[in-house]
Amino acid sequence: MLLSITTTGKMTLLIVAGAFILWALITAIWIPKRNADFPLTLTGFVLVSCVFFALQMGAVYWVTDTQEVETEAVGEAPEQEKPTETETSPGDPAPGGDAAVVAGKEVFASAEAGCGSCHTLADAGTNGAVGPNLDDQRPTAELVVDRVTNGQGVMPAFEGKLTEQQIADLAAYVSTVAGSS
């Protein structure tokens, strides 16, 4: 996961973690050698330590919530032509009613998968903001299978929660309708 975080995210985590580690080393090694009574009161020491901990957790949350992963790391799908209005409409997710795509739409909407709570996909009428906007990313079926099966970043793996067929249907649906609306 660390390799897929943007450079800004990596630098933010490094700076905050470095300050926290420096605080820990100074208060564990350097100050006690010079002042045997350190800390005179625990209140200040605990307060500063809690502030550093909160900053570190806040930085982790901020990076995982707001920093997009670098496109080379996630294998961004190449630009595809958008289907015309006659090829696809929101009520019919695939030309000819492809069974895998129809089944994939059901998996996307199911409570078991819960895709729409994190992802935006116009065809499904969802606007989640935790994960990538699937209409913008337009992932390939292979990428969807990989991410749903193995997870990445804050996205959990669904291997064992969804069957291989459900994952394949979901990948067919997302890769077919993403960016079509």
N, C-alpha and C positions, 0 to 999 in steps of 0.2 A: 504494500500500500504506500509506503513512504516514497517509492520511486515515482508514483503517479501523481503526487502532490506538486502543485506549481512551485516555482522557485521562491515566490513571495511567501507561500505557506511554509516552505522548508526553512527559510531565513527567520520567519516569525517564531517558529518552534525552537530553532537553534538559539536565538537571542534570549527568549524567556527561560528555556531550560538551562542555558549557560549561567544566567543570573541566579537562578535557584540553586544550581550546583555550587557556584561560587559562595553564596550565602551559607550553604551547608558546610563547606570546607572551612571557611573562616570561623564559623561558630563552633565547629567541632575540633579544630586543630590550633589555629593561630591565636584566637582570643583566650582560650583557657590556659595557654602557656604563659601569657603575659598578665593574666588576671585570674588568680585562683578562685576568687569569689564570683566569677561569671556563671550564670546570670544572677544578679542581685535579686531580681524578681523575675519570675517566669512570665508575667503578663506581657511585657514588651516583646520578649523573645518568641513566645507562642503567637502573639498577634502578627509579628513580621513574618514568621514562618507560615502562618495561615494565609497571609496576603500573597506570598510567593506561590503557595499551592493553588490558591484560587486563580491567580494569573496564569499558571501553567494549564490548569483545566479549562479556563476560558480560551486560551490560545488553541488548545486541541479542539475544542468545540467550534471555534470560529473557523479554523482551517478545514475541518471536515464538513462544515455546514456551508461555507461560502466559497471556498476555493475550488474552481473547476479543475478536473484532472487534465494534464497535458494531453493533447490529442494524439501524439505519437504513442503514448503509453496505453491508451484504450483502444487503439486501432479504429479510429473514426472511419465511418463508412464513406465511400466516395460519393460525390454528388450524383443524384439520380434525377431523371426527369420526373416531374410530378404528373400523376395521371390526370387526364382531363375529367371534367365534370360528368361526362357520359360514361366514362369507365368506372368510376367509383362515386358512390354517394354515402353520406353518413349512415343511412339505414341499411345499406348493403355493403359490408366490409370488403368484399372481393367480387370481381367480375365472375359471373356464373355461380356465385355462392359456394366457393371452395370450402369443403367440409372442415379442413384443418384450420382455416382462417376463422370460420364461424365458431368452431370449438375453442380456438385460441382467445376469441373475444370473451367467451364465457369464463375461461380461466383468468383472464386479465381482471374481470369484474368480480371474481369470486372472493369471498372473505379469506379463503385459504391462501391465495396468492397476495391479495391486497395491493396490487400494483398501482392503482390509481391514487392511493393515499400518499404516495411518494413521487409519482411521475405524472407529467402532463402528456396527454394524448388526446387530441381533439376528437378523433373518431369515437373514443370511449367516453367523451364528455368529462374527462378528469383534468384537474389542474394542480396536482401535487407539486411541491417545490423543494422536497428534500433531495430527490435524485435528479438526474439529467432530464431535460425536456426532450421526450422521444421524438416529437415533431421536428425539433431543431437538429437533433443528432442523427436521425434517420439510420439507425443501426442495421447492420446486416443480420440475417437469420443466425449465422454462425456466432456473431458477437452476442446476440441475445441469449442463445443457448449457453454460451460460456458464462455470462454474467449471472443468469438465473441459476445455473447449476452450481457455480463456485462462489458467487458473490464477489464483491470488491468494495473496499472502503467501508462505508456505513451500510451498504446493501448486504443483507444476509444471504447465505447460500440456501437454495431451495431443494437441493438434492436430498432425497429422502422424504421431503414434504410434498413434492409434486412428482408424479410419475414421469418417466422419460417421454411418454406420448403427450402428456400435458405440457411439458416444456417445449417439445417440438411444435405443438399447436400454437402455443403462446408466441414462439419465435416467428412462425409463419404469419400470425396476425400482426404483430408489431412491425416486422420488416415490410409487410404489404401496405399497411395503412399509415405508417408514420410519415408525416409531412404532406399527406394527401388532402388535408382540409384547409 
